[in-house]
Amino acid sequence: MYLYLPVALTSINILIPVGLGLAVGLLSGLFGVGGGFLMTPLLIMFGIPATVAAATDSNQIVAASTSGTYAHWKVGNVDFKMGIYLLIGGFIGGIFGVHAIKILQATGNADFVIKMTYVFMLGIVGIYMFVESLNSMRKNRSEKADKEEDSKLAKLLRALPIQTRFEKSGVTHSLLLPLFFGGFVGVLAAIMGVGGGFLMVPVMVYILRMPMHVVVGTSLFQILFNCIEVTFLQAYTNHNVDFILAVLLLLGSTVGAQVGAVFGRKLKGEQLKIILAVIVLVVTVKIVFELTLTPSLLLAQSGGH
Amino acid sequence: MMIPDLKFRISNLKSQISNLIAAALTVLAVIYSVPASAQLSITANHDNITIDFFYHGSTVSVKGVSEPNTDLIIKISSPEGIETLKQKGKVAGFLWMNTGTLHLKNTPNLYSVHSTKKIEELLSREEADKYLLGYEALEKHADLSPVSGEAEKTKWFEEFIRLKESLSLYKTSSGTISLTPDAGRQKYYIKTDWPYQAPPGDYLVTVYAVKDGNVIEQAGAHVNVEQVGVVRYLSDMAKNSGAVYGIISIVAALGAGFGVGMIFKKGGGAH
């Protein structure tokens, strides 16, 4: 059955957005990512204008991440305190990011710099996560060596002021740490026009040393607030949110997020990490292909990622 | 009728002469226009296409009567406008990315031309350009920037056509108009798919009768596409009250997220 989308000004088979929502929601609930990397290009492929695809996806993520946060919160896997500090950092970072992108655009080759940065970041993060989780799965007991190795870094981090205990995550950090890294991811997310879940999850796992299951819940909590902000700005300034498309997507994604959260509980932290690492690497390869294969059309509607 | 009048009012020569000229012009106009409109007529079956929730495009059939043994060209187009598109190109020799922005002027958003024979066979270049028939004429009329020279204009205009055709907004066909003789004249008929990608607006359908490389007559009809009901309401709201629309979208998403979360709790999803 087809439905007409009043803002996208196109007609779509309802099974497509519901199915896409389900798949992307599953990833959300499992790994704590928004899934925009997958959703936006797929929506464009199905004929949704790029700007509407990106804006509507953020509206949909509000629903999916609410559903996912709720599911993780029920089993005590959301560190609200950490989430809020990361959000504050991310908010400030986002403002810098928007300015950075203006400067980049003025230099002319913004797209090149952004795409290259993104590919390298994803590639490095993916490979690191993959190798690390593979190693720790192999030698679960020989963790002592690792711990001693990064004790210097740990010492340095402990020397920072305003040390605070994050109960849910079971870690103690300086407040500056989540603020700084939240800001760092915020800058990059704003420049690349993506939600930043792919970068935030590794930051929480490897730098903030949070347990994987808490990372997923906390990341979703953070994404929820980011996407509320983005949805409002998109609706208010660009008039690009398609309510009907968002409803169709969230029918699938809210359910998918619940299923993902339940499924995630059955997996160990290491298993989750390695699957996420594979997904990050697949996305990297996909972007490399997109960049090197001759596109079928050399012109495209403006907007989108 | 006018001639006896003239005899009676011979005294007022000045006004009489101007009356005469006016009358002559009227007669001339009648002679030329009446048979012309009698020869070529046009009707579009759908002059008002409404977009509701279940809209998935439509079909428009165009029919009418023309002088026998003339070729016909039917053009459906939207008013000309401007478009801004992203250009892709190679960077560093092997990477495809957005390399610039192309601005187009004087191009219709929707353009479809159907003819009894190929346009090149029917019309001289000048006539095709004059009536904007065919992609070549459209290209000459369009204004592209930035392009350096004709070759680059042609290259990007061809890309533009490919994009438009991929969206079903541009279309050309020949030999698709059916002609049947009818009492010394001919009836024509064509049925075309109306793409759901065509936005609401007013579209012009024009039929051109062609003989010996020239357009000898033309006639026009309108197709109006408009949104109705909830589709229209949501579309207007998104445009005119973005803040309220945004808040409603967010609240609905939050509600849906919590709602589904509750359902799963009751369903025993938690371990």
Interface residues (C-beta under 8 A of the other chain):
Chain A: M1 Y2 L3 Y4 P6 V7 L9 T10 S11 G47 N59 Q60 V62 A63 A64 S65 T66 S67 G68 T69 Y70 A71 K74 V75 N109 D111 F112 K115 I228 T231 F232 L233 Q234 A235 Y236 T237 H239 V241 D242 F243 I244 A246 V247 L250 L251 T254 V255 A257 Q258 V262 R265 E290 L291 T292 L293 T294 P295 L297 L298 L299 A300 Q301 S302
Chain B: I51 D52 F53 F54 Y55 H56 G57 T84 L85 K86 Q87 K88 G89 V91 A92 F94 L95 W96 M97 N98 T99 T101 L102 W156 E159 F160 R162 L163 S166 L167 Y196 Q197 P199 P200 Q227 V230 V231 R232 L234 S235 A238 K239 G242 A243 Y245 G246 I247 I248 S249 I250 A252 A253 L254 A256 G257 F258 G259 V260 G261 F264 K265 G269 A270 H271
